[in-house]
Amino acid sequence: MGTLYIVSTPIGNLEDITLRAKNILSSVDYILAEDTRVSKKLLNYLSISKPLKSYHDFNKEKVTPAIIRELKGGSDFALVSDAGTPGIADPAFYLIRRAISEQIPVIPIPGPTALITALSASGLPTDRFIFENFLPSKSTKRKKILKSFLLEKRTVIFYESPHRIIKVLQEMDEIFGDIRVVMARELTKLYEEFLRGTPKYLLEHFKTKKPRGEITVLFNAYNKNKKVE
């Protein structure tokens, strides 16, 4: 019986790879990657040469049975995402659940994930939080979810694209008013940036600077009237 390793990879800066992750990637028989071109860059940086197999949201149901057969036949696989921890906002869950149902060992190799990286430096409460992945693309559905956070005591975290963030901030301003919002973009990369302020303040900021890069949004609506210590 082989082992399925869930290997976290850097979210930007390749130096964030762990020694354990490097050792696992060097030792397995195959590496499953969302985009083999992206993972190839990391493997080249680490001077690792291993067979890459494509595993992503559009082929997961088709390729999973063959992967399970190879695992049961004794092959070890490392599952990586394009960036961060597999299983967090990506299709890894499908394969992981199947492997567990077949009693195949599944071992996590911890490392970076954008939501925790952003939360750690946000300045918002970190003792309790929830993660919403990407909000719905349709405004009516998105507003419904945002309104459900009006009395949410935990810090809320979600991912958003630069193409939609202006509309989302407008809706947040309409629903929440002057709450504390933190936007973390391009984490660990050259142009890493944290923006902090109310939705209205951030909207003013983006009137002169176009939103760019991958964005993690954090807010706490419940504590909006409390002063920062």
Secondary structure by P-SEA (a helix, b strand, c coil): cbbbbbccccccccccccaaaaaaaacccbbbbccaaaaaaaaaaaccbbbbbbbccccccccaaaaaaaaaabbbbbbbcccccccccccaaaaaaaaaaaccbbbbbbbbbaaaaaaaccccccccccccccccccaaaaaaaaaaacccccbbbbccccccaaaaaaaaaacccccbbbbbccccccccccccccaaaaaaaacccccccbbbbbbbccccccccc
